[in-house]
Amino acid sequence: MSPSSSKKQAVFISSLIILWYSSNIGVLLLNKFLLSNYGFRFPIFLTMCHMSACAILSYVSIAFLKVVPLQRVKSRAQFLKIATLSVVFCGSVVGGNISLRFLPVSFNQAVGATTPFFTAVFAYMMTFKREAWVTYAALVPVVGGVVIASGGEPSFHLYGFIMCIGATAARAFKSVLQGILLSSEGEKLNSMNLLLYMSPVAVIVLLPAALIMEPSVLDVILTLGSQHKFMWILLLVNSTMAYSANLSNFLVTKHTSALTLQVLGNAKGAVAVVISILIFRNPVTFVGIAGYSMTVLGVAAYGEAKRRFK
C-alpha cells in the first residue's frame, strides 16, 4: 500500500471512530437531556422514535446507498427468531432510557459496563460454554466496582438502578441469544441487515406499549412542541444519532476489528462520564469515581483474558 493510500485509510478510519464516538455519546446525552431536563418523560415513545429512524435509514442505506448487500429472510422460523431478538432488544433500550430519567449518565455508564459479566453468565447458562478461570476472575472487579460506585453515588435511585441492571442484562441476553438463534450459515445476518428487520418489529411492539403506558404522550409532545420550537429538531437529531451509532459501530468493526471496538468502547464510557459531569453538573464522589475506574479496568482485563485464553 502506497504512503498516500495509507494516509487516506488512516484518515478514513479516524473519521469513522470520531463518528462512532460522537453518535454514541451524543445520543446518550440527548436522551438524558430529553428525559430528565426537558420535561419529555416518555422513554417508550423515545425508543419508538429511535427504532422508526433505524427502520427508515437502514432501508435507505442498504437498498439505495448499498452500504451492505441486502440479505433476505428465508423462512418464517428465521423471522420469528429475529422478532424474538427484537423484543429483547426493545426491553434493553427502553430499560436504559427509563434509567436515564432517574440516574446520572456517569452512574448509568458504570452499571452498563457490567455487560460482560451478564454475557458470561448467560453464555454459561444457555450454552454451557466455559471460559478459563482467569477470564472469570477478571469479572470480580467488574461487579465489585459497580457495588463500590453504588455506595458512593449521591444521586442513587433504586428504581433507576433496577431498570439499568435489567437493561444491561437484556443487552447481554440479546447478544448470546443472537449467537444461538442465528448460528447456522444460512441464517446469519450482518448487524445492518439484522437492524433492518428488527426495527419495524420493534416499532410494532412499542407503538401500542407507548399508547397504553404513556397515554398522555401525544398531548404533552404537542404542548412541548408549541412551547419549544426546537423540540422536533432535537427528536429528529436524537433519532438519527441512534441509527448513526449502529451504522458507525458496524463500519468501525468492519474496517478495524472487534477487539479495537471493545477497547474504544471502554474509553467511550469514560469520555461520556466526563462530558456528562461537565454538562449536567451532577455531583460525584471519590468513591464513585474509584468504583467506576475499577469496573472499566476489570472490563479491559476481561477482554484481554478472553483474547489470550481462547
C-alpha positions in Angstrom: 0.0 0.0 0.0 1.4 3.4 -1.0 2.0 6.1 1.6 -0.8 8.3 0.2 -3.2 5.3 0.3 -2.1 4.5 3.9 -2.7 8.1 4.9 -6.2 8.1 3.3 -7.0 4.9 5.0 -5.9 6.3 8.4 -8.0 9.5 7.8 -11.0 7.4 6.9 -10.7 5.1 9.9 -10.1 8.1 12.2 -13.3 9.8 10.8 -15.3 6.6 11.4 -14.1 6.5 15.0 -15.0 10.1 15.6 -18.4 9.5 14.1 -18.8 6.4 16.4 -17.8 8.4 19.5 -19.9 11.4 18.7 -23.0 9.3 17.8 -22.9 7.1 20.9 -22.1 9.8 23.4 -24.4 12.3 21.6 -27.5 10.0 21.7 -26.8 9.2 25.4 -26.5 12.8 26.4 -29.6 13.9 24.3 -31.6 11.0 25.8 -30.6 12.3 29.3 -31.5 15.9 28.4 -34.9 15.0 26.9 -35.9 12.6 29.6 -34.6 14.4 32.7 -34.1 18.1 31.9 -36.7 18.9 29.2 -40.0 17.5 30.5 -40.1 14.8 27.9 -40.8 11.9 30.2 -41.7 9.2 27.7 -38.9 6.6 27.4 -41.0 4.1 25.4 -42.1 6.7 22.8 -38.5 7.9 22.6 -37.3 4.4 21.9 -40.0 4.0 19.2 -38.7 7.2 17.6 -35.2 5.6 17.5 -36.5 2.4 16.1 -38.5 4.2 13.4 -35.4 6.1 12.3 -33.4 2.9 12.3 -36.1 1.2 10.1 -36.2 4.0 7.5 -32.4 4.8 7.4 -31.5 1.1 7.3 -33.6 0.6 4.3 -32.1 3.7 2.6 -28.6 2.6 3.4 -29.0 -1.0 2.2 -31.4 -0.6 -0.7 -30.2 2.7 -2.2 -26.7 3.5 -0.8 -25.6 -0.2 -1.0 -23.6 0.1 2.3 -24.0 -3.7 2.5 -25.8 -6.2 0.2 -29.4 -7.0 1.1 -29.8 -10.3 2.9 -33.3 -11.7 2.7 -35.2 -13.6 5.4 -35.5 -17.1 4.1 -38.2 -18.7 6.3 -40.9 -18.0 8.8 -38.8 -19.6 11.5 -36.0 -17.2 10.8 -38.3 -14.3 11.0 -39.7 -15.5 14.4 -36.1 -15.7 15.7 -35.5 -12.1 14.5 -38.7 -10.9 16.1 -37.7 -12.6 19.4 -34.4 -10.7 19.3 -36.2 -7.5 18.5 -38.5 -7.8 21.6 -35.4 -8.4 23.9 -33.6 -5.5 22.2 -36.6 -3.3 22.9 -36.6 -4.2 26.5 -32.9 -3.3 26.8 -33.3 0.1 25.1 -36.5 1.0 27.0 -34.9 0.0 30.3 -31.8 2.0 29.6 -33.9 5.1 28.7 -36.1 4.7 31.8 -32.9 4.6 34.0 -31.7 7.9 32.5 -34.8 9.6 34.0 -33.6 8.7 37.5 -29.8 8.2 37.3 -26.9 10.4 36.1 -25.2 9.4 32.9 -22.0 8.7 34.9 -23.6 6.0 37.1 -25.7 4.7 34.1 -22.4 4.1 32.3 -20.8 2.4 35.3 -23.7 -0.1 35.5 -23.7 -0.6 31.7 -20.0 -1.6 31.9 -21.0 -4.8 33.6 -22.4 -6.2 30.3 -19.5 -8.8 30.0 -20.5 -10.2 33.4 -24.1 -10.9 32.3 -22.9 -12.1 28.9 -20.6 -14.7 30.6 -23.5 -15.8 32.9 -26.0 -16.2 30.1 -23.4 -17.9 27.8 -22.8 -20.5 30.6 -26.5 -21.0 31.4 -27.7 -21.3 27.8 -24.8 -23.0 26.0 -22.7 -24.4 28.9 -19.8 -22.5 27.4 -17.0 -22.2 30.0 -14.1 -19.7 29.9 -10.7 -20.0 31.6 -10.7 -19.3 35.3 -8.6 -16.1 34.7 -11.4 -14.8 32.5 -14.0 -15.3 35.3 -11.6 -13.8 37.8 -11.4 -10.6 35.7 -15.2 -10.2 36.3 -14.8 -9.8 40.0 -13.6 -6.1 39.8 -16.2 -5.5 37.1 -19.0 -6.3 39.6 -17.1 -5.0 42.6 -16.6 -1.7 41.0 -20.3 -1.2 40.5 -21.0 -2.2 44.1 -18.5 0.4 45.3 -19.8 3.1 42.8 -23.4 2.4 44.1 -22.4 3.1 47.6 -20.7 6.3 46.6 -23.3 7.6 44.3 -25.1 10.7 45.7 -27.9 10.5 43.2 -28.6 6.8 43.7 -32.2 5.8 42.8 -33.3 2.2 43.4 -35.9 2.0 40.6 -33.5 3.6 38.1 -30.8 1.2 39.3 -33.1 -1.8 38.8 -34.0 -0.6 35.3 -30.4 0.0 34.4 -29.4 -3.5 35.6 -32.3 -5.0 33.7 -31.3 -3.1 30.5 -27.7 -4.3 30.8 -28.8 -7.9 31.4 -31.2 -7.8 28.4 -28.4 -6.4 26.2 -26.2 -9.3 27.2 -29.0 -11.8 26.8 -29.7 -10.5 23.3 -26.1 -11.0 22.2 -26.0 -14.6 23.5 -29.4 -15.3 22.1 -28.4 -13.9 18.7 -25.4 -16.3 18.6 -27.7 -19.2 19.3 -30.7 -18.4 17.1 -28.8 -17.2 14.1 -25.9 -19.6 14.3 -26.4 -21.6 11.1 -24.7 -20.3 7.9 -28.0 -19.9 6.1 -29.5 -17.7 8.8 -26.6 -15.5 9.7 -27.2 -11.8 9.1 -24.7 -8.9 9.4 -25.7 -6.3 12.0 -27.0 -3.8 9.5 -29.4 -6.3 7.9 -30.4 -7.6 11.3 -31.2 -4.0 12.3 -33.3 -3.6 9.1 -35.6 -6.4 10.1 -35.6 -5.9 13.8 -36.5 -2.2 13.7 -40.0 -2.4 12.2 -40.9 -5.3 14.6 -39.7 -3.1 17.4 -41.9 -0.2 16.2 -45.0 -2.5 16.0 -44.3 -3.7 19.6 -43.5 -0.2 21.0 -46.4 1.8 19.5 -49.3 0.1 21.5 -47.0 0.0 24.6 -46.4 3.7 24.3 -50.1 4.5 23.8 -51.2 2.3 26.8 -48.3 3.0 29.3 -47.8 6.6 28.2 -51.4 7.7 27.4 -50.6 11.5 27.6 -47.6 11.3 25.2 -49.3 12.9 22.2 -50.8 15.8 24.2 -47.6 16.6 26.0 -45.5 16.4 22.9 -47.8 18.8 21.0 -47.7 21.1 24.0 -43.9 20.9 24.3 -43.6 21.4 20.5 -45.6 24.6 20.7 -43.6 25.9 23.7 -40.1 24.8 22.5 -39.7 25.3 18.7 -36.5 23.2 18.7 -38.1 20.1 20.2 -38.9 18.4 16.9 -35.4 19.1 15.7 -34.0 17.6 18.9 -36.1 14.5 18.5 -35.0 14.2 14.8 -31.3 14.6 15.6 -31.6 12.2 18.6 -33.3 9.5 16.5 -30.8 10.0 13.6 -27.9 9.7 16.1 -29.4 6.4 17.3 -29.1 5.0 13.8 -25.7 6.6 13.2 -24.4 4.8 16.4 -25.4 1.4 14.9 -24.0 2.2 11.5 -20.7 3.5 12.8 -20.5 0.5 15.1 -20.7 -1.8 12.1 -18.3 0.2 10.0 -15.6 0.5 12.7 -15.8 -3.2 13.3 -15.6 -3.9 9.6 -12.6 -1.7 9.0 -10.7 -2.4 12.2 -11.6 -5.3 14.5 -13.9 -6.4 17.3 -11.1 -6.0 19.7 -10.4 -2.4 18.6 -14.1 -1.7 19.1 -14.0 -3.2 22.6 -11.0 -1.0 23.6 -12.7 2.1 22.1 -15.9 1.2 24.0 -14.1 1.1 27.3 -12.6 4.5 26.6 -16.0 5.8 25.3 -17.7 5.1 28.6 -15.1 7.2 30.5 -15.3 10.0 27.9 -19.2 10.0 28.3 -18.9 10.2 32.0 -16.5 13.2 32.0 -18.7 15.1 29.4 -21.9 14.4 31.2 -20.5 15.6 34.5 -19.3 18.8 32.8 -22.7 19.4 31.1 -25.2 18.2 33.8 -23.1 19.1 36.8 -24.2 16.0 38.7 -22.3 15.5 42.0 -19.7 12.8 42.1 -17.6 11.4 44.9 -14.1 9.9 45.1 -15.7 6.6 46.0 -17.9 6.7 42.9 -15.0 7.5 40.6 -12.9 4.8 42.2 -15.7 2.2 41.7 -16.3 3.2 38.1 -12.5 3.1 37.4 -12.3 -0.4 38.9 -15.1 -1.6 36.7 -13.5 -0.2 33.5 -10.2 -1.8 34.4 -12.0 -5.1 35.1 -13.7 -4.9 31.6 -10.3 -4.3 30.0 -8.8 -7.2 31.9 -11.7 -9.4 30.9 -11.3 -8.6 27.2 -7.6 -9.3 27.4 -8.1 -12.6 29.2 -10.7 -13.7 26.6 -8.2 -12.9 23.8 -5.4 -14.8 25.4 -7.3 -17.9 26.6 -9.5 -18.6 23.6 
